[in-house]
Structure formats: C-alpha cells, structure tokens
Amino acid sequence: MNSLIIESVALVVVTVVFVLLLRAGYFLKISAYWGEMMEEMKKCTWPTWEELLGSTVLVMVAIVGIGGFTVLVDYICSNIIKAII
C-alpha cells in the first residue's frame, strides 16, 4: 500500500512537471534546437575513408612515439636516481 502511494505521488509530480515544461515552451525550444542542429549537420563535410584511415594511422604513430619517449625518459631518470642512491 505504501509503495502504491509513493508511485502515485511520483506520477503526479512527473505529470505536473511535464505540463509546466510544455506550457513554458521548453519542448518547442528543444524541437527548434534539434531542427537547427540537423540543418547544420547537413552543411558539414565528412572525411573520406582514405582521409580517416590516414588520420588514424598518424594518431597511432604519434601515440607510439610519445609512449616510447616517455618510457625512455623514465628509464634514463630511474637509472640516474639509482646511481645517485
């Protein structure tokens, strides 16, 4: 019985909030935003498969290079610290 009352109150609260948002025009604003966003997305130019593949390879090479540099610097610094200690 207690959960039924809680569910009923929750349903009433959700309904009131929905009606208030509807009357304030928030759903129209969201709809307008969505329409404008879709219109702008049509203006975008998307990369070709070759451009995407080239960019992906470039990023992977950069990650490996930076990772290798980090490992090398860490190795050198740890050996210097071991020599000092």
PDB file of N, CA, C and O in Angstrom, chain B, residues numbered from 101:
ATOM      1  N   MET B 101       0.818  -1.191   0.000  1.00  0.00           N
ATOM      2  CA  MET B 101       0.000   0.000   0.000  1.00  0.00           C
ATOM      3  C   MET B 101       0.863   1.257   0.000  1.00  0.00           C
ATOM      4  O   MET B 101       0.552   2.239  -0.673  1.00  0.00           O
ATOM      5  N   ASN B 102       1.972   1.209   0.779  1.00  0.00           N
ATOM      6  CA  ASN B 102       2.860   2.367   0.878  1.00  0.00           C
ATOM      7  C   ASN B 102       3.533   2.658  -0.461  1.00  0.00           C
ATOM      8  O   ASN B 102       3.670   3.820  -0.843  1.00  0.00           O
ATOM      9  N   SER B 103       3.952   1.621  -1.170  1.00  0.00           N
ATOM     10  CA  SER B 103       4.614   1.834  -2.459  1.00  0.00           C
ATOM     11  C   SER B 103       3.632   2.353  -3.498  1.00  0.00           C
ATOM     12  O   SER B 103       4.018   3.095  -4.401  1.00  0.00           O
ATOM     13  N   LEU B 104       2.370   1.971  -3.377  1.00  0.00           N
ATOM     14  CA  LEU B 104       1.352   2.479  -4.297  1.00  0.00           C
ATOM     15  C   LEU B 104       1.173   3.983  -4.123  1.00  0.00           C
ATOM     16  O   LEU B 104       1.011   4.707  -5.106  1.00  0.00           O
ATOM     17  N   ILE B 105       1.201   4.450  -2.893  1.00  0.00           N
ATOM     18  CA  ILE B 105       1.081   5.889  -2.631  1.00  0.00           C
ATOM     19  C   ILE B 105       2.295   6.625  -3.180  1.00  0.00           C
ATOM     20  O   ILE B 105       2.154   7.689  -3.784  1.00  0.00           O
ATOM     21  N   ILE B 106       3.484   6.070  -2.976  1.00  0.00           N
ATOM     22  CA  ILE B 106       4.716   6.700  -3.475  1.00  0.00           C
ATOM     23  C   ILE B 106       4.709   6.763  -5.000  1.00  0.00           C
ATOM     24  O   ILE B 106       5.091   7.777  -5.584  1.00  0.00           O
ATOM     25  N   GLU B 107       4.277   5.689  -5.639  1.00  0.00           N
ATOM     26  CA  GLU B 107       4.222   5.673  -7.105  1.00  0.00           C
ATOM     27  C   GLU B 107       3.191   6.665  -7.624  1.00  0.00           C
ATOM     28  O   GLU B 107       3.415   7.317  -8.644  1.00  0.00           O
ATOM     29  N   SER B 108       2.068   6.784  -6.932  1.00  0.00           N
ATOM     30  CA  SER B 108       1.027   7.729  -7.348  1.00  0.00           C
ATOM     31  C   SER B 108       1.517   9.168  -7.216  1.00  0.00           C
ATOM     32  O   SER B 108       1.290   9.990  -8.104  1.00  0.00           O
ATOM     33  N   VAL B 109       2.186   9.467  -6.113  1.00  0.00           N
ATOM     34  CA  VAL B 109       2.724  10.815  -5.919  1.00  0.00           C
ATOM     35  C   VAL B 109       3.788  11.112  -6.976  1.00  0.00           C
ATOM     36  O   VAL B 109       3.822  12.211  -7.530  1.00  0.00           O
ATOM     37  N   ALA B 110       4.647  10.147  -7.254  1.00  0.00           N
ATOM     38  CA  ALA B 110       5.680  10.337  -8.274  1.00  0.00           C
ATOM     39  C   ALA B 110       5.053  10.588  -9.637  1.00  0.00           C
ATOM     40  O   ALA B 110       5.525  11.441 -10.389  1.00  0.00           O
ATOM     41  N   LEU B 111       4.003   9.860  -9.961  1.00  0.00           N
ATOM     42  CA  LEU B 111       3.320  10.043 -11.239  1.00  0.00           C
ATOM     43  C   LEU B 111       2.703  11.430 -11.332  1.00  0.00           C
ATOM     44  O   LEU B 111       2.765  12.066 -12.385  1.00  0.00           O
ATOM     45  N   VAL B 112       2.107  11.907 -10.240  1.00  0.00           N
ATOM     46  CA  VAL B 112       1.516  13.241 -10.219  1.00  0.00           C
ATOM     47  C   VAL B 112       2.604  14.305 -10.384  1.00  0.00           C
ATOM     48  O   VAL B 112       2.417  15.267 -11.129  1.00  0.00           O
ATOM     49  N   VAL B 113       3.733  14.141  -9.699  1.00  0.00           N
ATOM     50  CA  VAL B 113       4.829  15.106  -9.800  1.00  0.00           C
ATOM     51  C   VAL B 113       5.375  15.150 -11.226  1.00  0.00           C
ATOM     52  O   VAL B 113       5.600  16.229 -11.775  1.00  0.00           O
ATOM     53  N   VAL B 114       5.586  13.987 -11.818  1.00  0.00           N
ATOM     54  CA  VAL B 114       6.094  13.944 -13.189  1.00  0.00           C
ATOM     55  C   VAL B 114       5.104  14.591 -14.149  1.00  0.00           C
ATOM     56  O   VAL B 114       5.506  15.320 -15.056  1.00  0.00           O
ATOM     57  N   THR B 115       3.836  14.336 -13.959  1.00  0.00           N
ATOM     58  CA  THR B 115       2.814  14.930 -14.827  1.00  0.00           C
ATOM     59  C   THR B 115       2.786  16.450 -14.682  1.00  0.00           C
ATOM     60  O   THR B 115       2.692  17.164 -15.681  1.00  0.00           O
ATOM     61  N   VAL B 116       2.865  16.945 -13.466  1.00  0.00           N
ATOM     62  CA  VAL B 116       2.862  18.391 -13.238  1.00  0.00           C
ATOM     63  C   VAL B 116       4.089  19.033 -13.877  1.00  0.00           C
ATOM     64  O   VAL B 116       3.977  20.075 -14.523  1.00  0.00           O
ATOM     65  N   VAL B 117       5.256  18.423 -13.704  1.00  0.00           N
ATOM     66  CA  VAL B 117       6.477  18.959 -14.303  1.00  0.00           C
ATOM     67  C   VAL B 117       6.369  18.957 -15.818  1.00  0.00           C
ATOM     68  O   VAL B 117       6.778  19.919 -16.468  1.00  0.00           O
ATOM     69  N   PHE B 118       5.823  17.885 -16.391  1.00  0.00           N
ATOM     70  CA  PHE B 118       5.653  17.804 -17.841  1.00  0.00           C
ATOM     71  C   PHE B 118       4.748  18.916 -18.348  1.00  0.00           C
ATOM     72  O   PHE B 118       5.051  19.568 -19.347  1.00  0.00           O
ATOM     73  N   VAL B 119       3.643  19.127 -17.659  1.00  0.00           N
ATOM     74  CA  VAL B 119       2.702  20.171 -18.078  1.00  0.00           C
ATOM     75  C   VAL B 119       3.336  21.549 -17.954  1.00  0.00           C
ATOM     76  O   VAL B 119       3.159  22.390 -18.835  1.00  0.00           O
ATOM     77  N   LEU B 120       4.072  21.792 -16.874  1.00  0.00           N
ATOM     78  CA  LEU B 120       4.730  23.094 -16.717  1.00  0.00           C
ATOM     79  C   LEU B 120       5.763  23.338 -17.815  1.00  0.00           C
ATOM     80  O   LEU B 120       5.848  24.440 -18.357  1.00  0.00           O
ATOM     81  N   LEU B 121       6.540  22.317 -18.140  1.00  0.00           N
ATOM     82  CA  LEU B 121       7.529  22.463 -19.218  1.00  0.00           C
ATOM     83  C   LEU B 121       6.848  22.677 -20.564  1.00  0.00           C
ATOM     84  O   LEU B 121       7.319  23.459 -21.390  1.00  0.00           O
ATOM     85  N   LEU B 122       5.743  21.980 -20.776  1.00  0.00           N
ATOM     86  CA  LEU B 122       5.009  22.122 -22.031  1.00  0.00           C
ATOM     87  C   LEU B 122       4.440  23.534 -22.160  1.00  0.00           C
ATOM     88  O   LEU B 122       4.510  24.134 -23.233  1.00  0.00           O
ATOM     89  N   ARG B 123       3.879  24.065 -21.077  1.00  0.00           N
ATOM     90  CA  ARG B 123       3.292  25.404 -21.111  1.00  0.00           C
ATOM     91  C   ARG B 123       4.363  26.481 -21.237  1.00  0.00           C
ATOM     92  O   ARG B 123       4.104  27.541 -21.807  1.00  0.00           O
ATOM     93  N   ALA B 124       5.556  26.228 -20.716  1.00  0.00           N
ATOM     94  CA  ALA B 124       6.628  27.220 -20.790  1.00  0.00           C
ATOM     95  C   ALA B 124       7.300  27.220 -22.162  1.00  0.00           C
ATOM     96  O   ALA B 124       8.082  28.122 -22.463  1.00  0.00           O
ATOM     97  N   GLY B 125       7.013  26.238 -22.985  1.00  0.00           N
ATOM     98  CA  GLY B 125       7.563  26.198 -24.337  1.00  0.00           C
ATOM     99  C   GLY B 125       8.920  25.541 -24.453  1.00  0.00           C
ATOM    100  O   GLY B 125       9.597  25.702 -25.469  1.00  0.00           O
ATOM    101  N   TYR B 126       9.334  24.802 -23.433  1.00  0.00           N
ATOM    102  CA  TYR B 126      10.646  24.172 -23.484  1.00  0.00           C
ATOM    103  C   TYR B 126      10.719  23.088 -24.554  1.00  0.00           C
ATOM    104  O   TYR B 126      11.763  22.906 -25.181  1.00  0.00           O
ATOM    105  N   PHE B 127       9.636  22.377 -24.765  1.00  0.00           N
ATOM    106  CA  PHE B 127       9.662  21.324 -25.779  1.00  0.00           C
ATOM    107  C   PHE B 127       9.762  21.908 -27.182  1.00  0.00           C
ATOM    108  O   PHE B 127      10.364  21.303 -28.070  1.00  0.00           O
ATOM    109  N   LEU B 128       9.168  23.088 -27.383  1.00  0.00           N
ATOM    110  CA  LEU B 128       9.310  23.767 -28.674  1.00  0.00           C
ATOM    111  C   LEU B 128      10.748  24.228 -28.885  1.00  0.00           C
ATOM    112  O   LEU B 128      11.272  24.168 -29.998  1.00  0.00           O
ATOM    113  N   LYS B 129      11.386  24.690 -27.798  1.00  0.00           N
ATOM    114  CA  LYS B 129      12.784  25.113 -27.903  1.00  0.00           C
ATOM    115  C   LYS B 129      13.681  23.930 -28.240  1.00  0.00           C
ATOM    116  O   LYS B 129      14.587  24.045 -29.066  1.00  0.00           O
ATOM    117  N   ILE B 130      13.429  22.802 -27.603  1.00  0.00           N
ATOM    118  CA  ILE B 130      14.218  21.601 -27.883  1.00  0.00           C
ATOM    119  C   ILE B 130      14.012  21.153 -29.321  1.00  0.00           C
ATOM    120  O   ILE B 130      14.962  20.771 -30.004  1.00  0.00           O
ATOM    121  N   SER B 131      12.772  21.201 -29.771  1.00  0.00           N
ATOM    122  CA  SER B 131      12.471  20.809 -31.146  1.00  0.00           C
ATOM    123  C   SER B 131      13.149  21.745 -32.140  1.00  0.00           C
ATOM    124  O   SER B 131      13.682  21.291 -33.153  1.00  0.00           O
ATOM    125  N   ALA B 132      13.134  23.044 -31.862  1.00  0.00           N
ATOM    126  CA  ALA B 132      13.786  24.010 -32.746  1.00  0.00           C
ATOM    127  C   ALA B 132      15.299  23.793 -32.760  1.00  0.00           C
ATOM    128  O   ALA B 132      15.938  23.854 -33.810  1.00  0.00           O
ATOM    129  N   TYR B 133      15.851  23.542 -31.586  1.00  0.00           N
ATOM    130  CA  TYR B 133      17.294  23.280 -31.499  1.00  0.00           C
ATOM    131  C   TYR B 133      17.656  22.053 -32.326  1.00  0.00           C
ATOM    132  O   TYR B 133      18.636  22.070 -33.071  1.00  0.00           O
ATOM    133  N   TRP B 134      16.876  21.001 -32.199  1.00  0.00           N
ATOM    134  CA  TRP B 134      17.149  19.768 -32.941  1.00  0.00           C
ATOM    135  C   TRP B 134      17.101  20.020 -34.452  1.00  0.00           C
ATOM    136  O   TRP B 134      17.962  19.545 -35.193  1.00  0.00           O
ATOM    137  N   GLY B 135      16.099  20.763 -34.897  1.00  0.00           N
ATOM    138  CA  GLY B 135      15.982  21.067 -36.320  1.00  0.00           C
ATOM    139  C   GLY B 135      17.155  21.882 -36.828  1.00  0.00           C
ATOM    140  O   GLY B 135      17.679  21.611 -37.908  1.00  0.00           O
ATOM    141  N   GLU B 136      17.576  22.888 -36.052  1.00  0.00           N
ATOM    142  CA  GLU B 136      18.730  23.700 -36.442  1.00  0.00           C
ATOM    143  C   GLU B 136      20.008  22.880 -36.462  1.00  0.00           C
ATOM    144  O   GLU B 136      20.852  23.050 -37.341  1.00  0.00           O
ATOM    145  N   MET B 137      20.146  21.987 -35.484  1.00  0.00           N
ATOM    146  CA  MET B 137      21.335  21.151 -35.436  1.00  0.00           C
ATOM    147  C   MET B 137      21.405  20.233 -36.661  1.00  0.00           C
ATOM    148  O   MET B 137      22.464  20.078 -37.269  1.00  0.00           O
ATOM    149  N   MET B 138      20.278  19.633 -37.013  1.00  0.00           N
ATOM    150  CA  MET B 138      20.267  18.744 -38.175  1.00  0.00           C
ATOM    151  C   MET B 138      20.571  19.515 -39.464  1.00  0.00           C
ATOM    152  O   MET B 138      21.225  18.992 -40.366  1.00  0.00           O
ATOM    153  N   GLU B 139      20.099  20.747 -39.543  1.00  0.00           N
ATOM    154  CA  GLU B 139      20.381  21.580 -40.717  1.00  0.00           C
ATOM    155  C   GLU B 139      21.877  21.893 -40.810  1.00  0.00           C
ATOM    156  O   GLU B 139      22.449  21.856 -41.900  1.00  0.00           O
ATOM    157  N   GLU B 140      22.506  22.197 -39.688  1.00  0.00           N
ATOM    158  CA  GLU B 140      23.947  22.465 -39.676  1.00  0.00           C
ATOM    159  C   GLU B 140      24.749  21.204 -39.993  1.00  0.00           C
ATOM    160  O   GLU B 140      25.788  21.280 -40.648  1.00  0.00           O
ATOM    161  N   MET B 141      24.279  20.062 -39.537  1.00  0.00           N
ATOM    162  CA  MET B 141      24.989  18.811 -39.814  1.00  0.00           C
ATOM    163  C   MET B 141      25.012  18.505 -41.313  1.00  0.00           C
ATOM    164  O   MET B 141      25.948  17.874 -41.805  1.00  0.00           O
ATOM    165  N   LYS B 142      23.999  18.946 -42.024  1.00  0.00           N
ATOM    166  CA  LYS B 142      23.970  18.731 -43.477  1.00  0.00           C
ATOM    167  C   LYS B 142      25.045  19.564 -44.176  1.00  0.00           C
ATOM    168  O   LYS B 142      25.485  19.216 -45.272  1.00  0.00           O
ATOM    169  N   LYS B 143      25.467  20.663 -43.544  1.00  0.00           N
ATOM    170  CA  LYS B 143      26.480  21.535 -44.136  1.00  0.00           C
ATOM    171  C   LYS B 143      27.900  21.032 -43.885  1.00  0.00           C
ATOM    172  O   LYS B 143      28.846  21.493 -44.524  1.00  0.00           O
ATOM    173  N   CYS B 144      28.048  20.098 -42.965  1.00  0.00           N
ATOM    174  CA  CYS B 144      29.379  19.594 -42.615  1.00  0.00           C
ATOM    175  C   CYS B 144      29.944  18.738 -43.737  1.00  0.00           C
ATOM    176  O   CYS B 144      29.212  18.049 -44.447  1.00  0.00           O
ATOM    177  N   THR B 145      31.244  18.797 -43.877  1.00  0.00           N
ATOM    178  CA  THR B 145      31.904  17.892 -44.812  1.00  0.00           C
ATOM    179  C   THR B 145      32.607  16.820 -43.995  1.00  0.00           C
ATOM    180  O   THR B 145      33.376  17.123 -43.083  1.00  0.00           O
ATOM    181  N   TRP B 146      32.342  15.590 -44.324  1.00  0.00           N
ATOM    182  CA  TRP B 146      32.890  14.471 -43.584  1.00  0.00           C
ATOM    183  C   TRP B 146      34.096  13.931 -44.328  1.00  0.00           C
ATOM    184  O   TRP B 146      34.119  13.964 -45.559  1.00  0.00           O
ATOM    185  N   PRO B 147      35.102  13.432 -43.615  1.00  0.00           N
ATOM    186  CA  PRO B 147      36.296  12.925 -44.290  1.00  0.00           C
ATOM    187  C   PRO B 147      35.986  11.665 -45.082  1.00  0.00           C
ATOM    188  O   PRO B 147      35.088  10.890 -44.752  1.00  0.00           O
ATOM    189  N   THR B 148      36.769  11.495 -46.143  1.00  0.00           N
ATOM    190  CA  THR B 148      36.640  10.257 -46.909  1.00  0.00           C
ATOM    191  C   THR B 148      37.286   9.128 -46.113  1.00  0.00           C
ATOM    192  O   THR B 148      37.956   9.364 -45.107  1.00  0.00           O
ATOM    193  N   TRP B 149      37.075   7.900 -46.578  1.00  0.00           N
ATOM    194  CA  TRP B 149      37.647   6.745 -45.878  1.00  0.00           C
ATOM    195  C   TRP B 149      39.170   6.820 -45.862  1.00  0.00           C
ATOM    196  O   TRP B 149      39.794   6.467 -44.861  1.00  0.00           O
ATOM    197  N   GLU B 150      39.774   7.274 -46.954  1.00  0.00           N
ATOM    198  CA  GLU B 150      41.231   7.364 -47.025  1.00  0.00           C
ATOM    199  C   GLU B 150      41.755   8.424 -46.051  1.00  0.00           C
ATOM    200  O   GLU B 150      42.765   8.196 -45.384  1.00  0.00           O
ATOM    201  N   GLU B 151      41.083   9.578 -45.960  1.00  0.00           N
ATOM    202  CA  GLU B 151      41.493  10.614 -45.019  1.00  0.00           C
ATOM    203  C   GLU B 151      41.363  10.131 -43.576  1.00  0.00           C
ATOM    204  O   GLU B 151      42.227  10.401 -42.742  1.00  0.00           O
ATOM    205  N   LEU B 152      40.284   9.422 -43.293  1.00  0.00           N
ATOM    206  CA  LEU B 152      40.075   8.903 -41.945  1.00  0.00           C
ATOM    207  C   LEU B 152      41.131   7.872 -41.589  1.00  0.00           C
ATOM    208  O   LEU B 152      41.651   7.875 -40.473  1.00  0.00           O
ATOM    209  N   LEU B 153      41.446   7.001 -42.516  1.00  0.00           N
ATOM    210  CA  LEU B 153      42.464   5.984 -42.282  1.00  0.00           C
ATOM    211  C   LEU B 153      43.836   6.630 -42.079  1.00  0.00           C
ATOM    212  O   LEU B 153      44.590   6.226 -41.194  1.00  0.00           O
ATOM    213  N   GLY B 154      44.155   7.628 -42.896  1.00  0.00           N
ATOM    214  CA  GLY B 154      45.435   8.327 -42.748  1.00  0.00           C
ATOM    215  C   GLY B 154      45.548   9.038 -41.411  1.00  0.00           C
ATOM    216  O   GLY B 154      46.600   8.996 -40.773  1.00  0.00           O
ATOM    217  N   SER B 155      44.483   9.684 -40.984  1.00  0.00           N
ATOM    218  CA  SER B 155      44.497  10.370 -39.687  1.00  0.00           C
ATOM    219  C   SER B 155      44.634   9.375 -38.545  1.00  0.00           C
ATOM    220  O   SER B 155      45.340   9.635 -37.570  1.00  0.00           O
ATOM    221  N   THR B 156      43.967   8.248 -38.664  1.00  0.00           N
ATOM    222  CA  THR B 156      44.042   7.226 -37.616  1.00  0.00           C
ATOM    223  C   THR B 156      45.451   6.674 -37.499  1.00  0.00           C
ATOM    224  O   THR B 156      45.963   6.499 -36.392  1.00  0.00           O
ATOM    225  N   VAL B 157      46.076   6.401 -38.623  1.00  0.00           N
ATOM    226  CA  VAL B 157      47.449   5.892 -38.605  1.00  0.00           C
ATOM    227  C   VAL B 157      48.382   6.944 -38.008  1.00  0.00           C
ATOM    228  O   VAL B 157      49.265   6.610 -37.218  1.00  0.00           O
ATOM    229  N   LEU B 158      48.196   8.195 -38.374  1.00  0.00           N
ATOM    230  CA  LEU B 158      49.031   9.264 -37.846  1.00  0.00           C
ATOM    231  C   LEU B 158      48.898   9.370 -36.327  1.00  0.00           C
ATOM    232  O   LEU B 158      49.897   9.540 -35.628  1.00  0.00           O
ATOM    233  N   VAL B 159      47.677   9.272 -35.816  1.00  0.00           N
ATOM    234  CA  VAL B 159      47.456   9.334 -34.365  1.00  0.00           C
ATOM    235  C   VAL B 159      48.105   8.145 -33.677  1.00  0.00           C
ATOM    236  O   VAL B 159      48.715   8.301 -32.619  1.00  0.00           O
ATOM    237  N   MET B 160      47.983   6.961 -34.261  1.00  0.00           N
ATOM    238  CA  MET B 160      48.582   5.764 -33.654  1.00  0.00           C
ATOM    239  C   MET B 160      50.104   5.871 -33.620  1.00  0.00           C
ATOM    240  O   MET B 160      50.730   5.501 -32.627  1.00  0.00           O
ATOM    241  N   VAL B 161      50.697   6.370 -34.689  1.00  0.00           N
ATOM    242  CA  VAL B 161      52.152   6.551 -34.732  1.00  0.00           C
ATOM    243  C   VAL B 161      52.582   7.573 -33.683  1.00  0.00           C
ATOM    244  O   VAL B 161      53.589   7.378 -33.002  1.00  0.00           O
ATOM    245  N   ALA B 162      51.825   8.660 -33.550  1.00  0.00           N
ATOM    246  CA  ALA B 162      52.154   9.678 -32.554  1.00  0.00           C
ATOM    247  C   ALA B 162      52.056   9.110 -31.142  1.00  0.00           C
ATOM    248  O   ALA B 162      52.901   9.410 -30.298  1.00  0.00           O
ATOM    249  N   ILE B 163      51.043   8.299 -30.874  1.00  0.00           N
ATOM    250  CA  ILE B 163      50.889   7.692 -29.549  1.00  0.00           C
ATOM    251  C   ILE B 163      52.060   6.773 -29.239  1.00  0.00           C
ATOM    252  O   ILE B 163      52.603   6.801 -28.134  1.00  0.00           O
ATOM    253  N   VAL B 164      52.447   5.959 -30.215  1.00  0.00           N
ATOM    254  CA  VAL B 164      53.585   5.055 -30.001  1.00  0.00           C
ATOM    255  C   VAL B 164      54.861   5.861 -29.785  1.00  0.00           C
ATOM    256  O   VAL B 164      55.667   5.519 -28.919  1.00  0.00           O
ATOM    257  N   GLY B 165      55.054   6.927 -30.559  1.00  0.00           N
ATOM    258  CA  GLY B 165      56.249   7.754 -30.410  1.00  0.00           C
ATOM    259  C   GLY B 165      56.313   8.444 -29.056  1.00  0.00           C
ATOM    260  O   GLY B 165      57.356   8.437 -28.401  1.00  0.00           O
ATOM    261  N   ILE B 166      55.218   9.031 -28.639  1.00  0.00           N
ATOM    262  CA  ILE B 166      55.195   9.699 -27.338  1.00  0.00           C
ATOM    263  C   ILE B 166      55.334   8.688 -26.212  1.00  0.00           C
ATOM    264  O   ILE B 166      56.008   8.959 -25.219  1.00  0.00           O
ATOM    265  N   GLY B 167      54.707   7.528 -26.352  1.00  0.00           N
ATOM    266  CA  GLY B 167      54.855   6.482 -25.343  1.00  0.00           C
ATOM    267  C   GLY B 167      56.283   5.994 -25.245  1.00  0.00           C
ATOM    268  O   GLY B 167      56.800   5.807 -24.143  1.00  0.00           O
ATOM    269  N   GLY B 168      56.935   5.782 -26.394  1.00  0.00           N
ATOM    270  CA  GLY B 168      58.337   5.354 -26.388  1.00  0.00           C
ATOM    271  C   GLY B 168      59.241   6.405 -25.767  1.00  0.00           C
ATOM    272  O   GLY B 168      60.152   6.074 -25.008  1.00  0.00           O
ATOM    273  N   PHE B 169      58.995   7.667 -26.085  1.00  0.00           N
ATOM    274  CA  PHE B 169      59.780   8.744 -25.493  1.00  0.00           C
ATOM    275  C   PHE B 169      59.610   8.766 -23.976  1.00  0.00           C
ATOM    276  O   PHE B 169      60.582   8.933 -23.239  1.00  0.00           O
ATOM    277  N   THR B 170      58.371   8.599 -23.514  1.00  0.00           N
ATOM    278  CA  THR B 170      58.096   8.594 -22.079  1.00  0.00           C
ATOM    279  C   THR B 170      58.803   7.438 -21.386  1.00  0.00           C
ATOM    280  O   THR B 170      59.372   7.616 -20.309  1.00  0.00           O
ATOM    281  N   VAL B 171      58.771   6.254 -21.995  1.00  0.00           N
ATOM    282  CA  VAL B 171      59.450   5.088 -21.412  1.00  0.00           C
ATOM    283  C   VAL B 171      60.957   5.327 -21.368  1.00  0.00           C
ATOM    284  O   VAL B 171      61.607   5.007 -20.373  1.00  0.00           O
ATOM    285  N   LEU B 172      61.511   5.886 -22.437  1.00  0.00           N
ATOM    286  CA  LEU B 172      62.947   6.147 -22.492  1.00  0.00           C
ATOM    287  C   LEU B 172      63.368   7.152 -21.421  1.00  0.00           C
ATOM    288  O   LEU B 172      64.346   6.919 -20.710  1.00  0.00           O
ATOM    289  N   VAL B 173      62.646   8.260 -21.296  1.00  0.00           N
ATOM    290  CA  VAL B 173      62.968   9.258 -20.286  1.00  0.00           C
ATOM    291  C   VAL B 173      62.821   8.668 -18.892  1.00  0.00           C
ATOM    292  O   VAL B 173      63.642   8.952 -18.020  1.00  0.00           O
ATOM    293  N   ASP B 174      61.802   7.858 -18.660  1.00  0.00           N
ATOM    294  CA  ASP B 174      61.609   7.226 -17.364  1.00  0.00           C
ATOM    295  C   ASP B 174      62.757   6.280 -17.044  1.00  0.00           C
ATOM    296  O   ASP B 174      63.236   6.240 -15.911  1.00  0.00           O
ATOM    297  N   TYR B 175      63.199   5.519 -18.038  1.00  0.00           N
ATOM    298  CA  TYR B 175      64.305   4.585 -17.846  1.00  0.00           C
ATOM    299  C   TYR B 175      65.596   5.333 -17.507  1.00  0.00           C
ATOM    300  O   TYR B 175      66.330   4.944 -16.599  1.00  0.00           O
ATOM    301  N   ILE B 176      65.862   6.406 -18.247  1.00  0.00           N
ATOM    302  CA  ILE B 176      67.078   7.191 -18.007  1.00  0.00           C
ATOM    303  C   ILE B 176      67.032   7.844 -16.624  1.00  0.00           C
ATOM    304  O   ILE B 176      68.013   7.796 -15.882  1.00  0.00           O
ATOM    305  N   CYS B 177      65.920   8.442 -16.286  1.00  0.00           N
ATOM    306  CA  CYS B 177      65.800   9.103 -14.975  1.00  0.00           C
ATOM    307  C   CYS B 177      65.905   8.093 -13.835  1.00  0.00           C
ATOM    308  O   CYS B 177      66.542   8.376 -12.820  1.00  0.00           O
ATOM    309  N   SER B 178      65.292   6.925 -13.987  1.00  0.00           N
ATOM    310  CA  SER B 178      65.375   5.928 -12.914  1.00  0.00           C
ATOM    311  C   SER B 178      66.805   5.422 -12.751  1.00  0.00           C
ATOM    312  O   SER B 178      67.238   5.174 -11.626  1.00  0.00           O
ATOM    313  N   ASN B 179      67.548   5.264 -13.844  1.00  0.00           N
ATOM    314  CA  ASN B 179      68.947   4.844 -13.739  1.00  0.00           C
ATOM    315  C   ASN B 179      69.806   5.938 -13.091  1.00  0.00           C
ATOM    316  O   ASN B 179      70.699   5.632 -12.301  1.00  0.00           O
ATOM    317  N   ILE B 180      69.547   7.185 -13.413  1.00  0.00           N
ATOM    318  CA  ILE B 180      70.277   8.290 -12.775  1.00  0.00           C
ATOM    319  C   ILE B 180      69.995   8.309 -11.272  1.00  0.00           C
ATOM    320  O   ILE B 180      70.908   8.477 -10.464  1.00  0.00           O
ATOM    321  N   ILE B 181      68.730   8.136 -10.907  1.00  0.00           N
ATOM    322  CA  ILE B 181      68.387   8.144  -9.476  1.00  0.00           C
ATOM    323  C   ILE B 181      68.999   6.944  -8.766  1.00  0.00           C
ATOM    324  O   ILE B 181      69.450   7.076  -7.629  1.00  0.00           O
ATOM    325  N   LYS B 182      69.028   5.776  -9.404  1.00  0.00           N
ATOM    326  CA  LYS B 182      69.656   4.601  -8.810  1.00  0.00           C
ATOM    327  C   LYS B 182      71.154   4.822  -8.621  1.00  0.00           C
ATOM    328  O   LYS B 182      71.735   4.391  -7.626  1.00  0.00           O
ATOM    329  N   ALA B 183      71.774   5.505  -9.595  1.00  0.00           N
ATOM    330  CA  ALA B 183      73.221   5.767  -9.496  1.00  0.00           C
ATOM    331  C   ALA B 183      73.498   6.732  -8.361  1.00  0.00           C
ATOM    332  O   ALA B 183      74.516   6.600  -7.682  1.00  0.00           O
ATOM    333  N   ILE B 184      72.619   7.700  -8.137  1.00  0.00           N
ATOM    334  CA  ILE B 184      72.822   8.670  -7.058  1.00  0.00           C
ATOM    335  C   ILE B 184      72.618   8.005  -5.702  1.00  0.00           C
ATOM    336  O   ILE B 184      73.364   8.268  -4.759  1.00  0.00           O
ATOM    337  N   ILE B 185      71.630   7.163  -5.609  1.00  0.00           N
ATOM    338  CA  ILE B 185      71.327   6.498  -4.325  1.00  0.00           C
ATOM    339  C   ILE B 185      72.297   5.374  -4.156  1.00  0.00           C
ATOM    340  O   ILE B 185      72.248   4.662  -3.152  1.00  0.00           O
TER     341      ILE B 185
END
